[in-house]
Amino acid sequence: MIYAVSDIHGCYGKYLRLIESIDLRPEDTLYVLGDVVDRGEQGIDILLDMQKRKNVVPLRGNHDFIALRYLRAMELPYDGEEVWELADNCRMWLADGGAPTLEAYIRLSDREKRGVLSYLRSFSVYEEVEAGGNRFFLSHTVPDKKRMQSFDTLLWQEFIVGEPEYDEEYFPDRYIVTGHTPTGLIDPASSGRIFRHKRHIAIDCGAVFGKPLGCIRLDDFKEFYVD
Ligand SMILES: [Mn+2]
């Protein structure tokens, strides 16, 4: 079975309860569509756990990318004024939910730090899978339909900050599964639930904002929710 979850944002308890609730088997795959870290407290704990599981496949979200950028910068030999320059560059990330990620990271051993950085670096940007006779395109987000249809010209950044057109069916033969935008912002009636419309499946239910963590099984479209 193939599962997809997104925007866990440091909600370690919900993440563990989800894995238990879907009864993830070694032969199953759980795709995590980005934004594992930031906002919530325990993004680093989730990364350490995901790293140990061969059947959990991470994709890159904007928060994972920005965290990687600044955590890696910290490992460089800065001194004097450069420290303040780095701090200044980093301020927007910290204000946008990065603070708990940084605080947890600096408490790791050197070996764990290296492991977390190389893990974050390994995240791919999208995956295409087949399940239950259907095709799925998985990424943190996608750009608009027109951009998506000139796929070869796309920049990878468009899969971490793009703005999907949820009212447009992008492809007749493929579902687009994304996170990034809490479903309540797409359609207030879908708040806290998975949003499905025109072959879009939007799965960021807003777990870090007090809503459930949602997950979809692609084989049969069964939805799972944990609080
Ligand atoms: Mn995002």
Residues whose N, C-alpha, C, O or C-beta is under 5 A from the ligand:
A	BS01	MN	D35 G61 N62 I160 H180
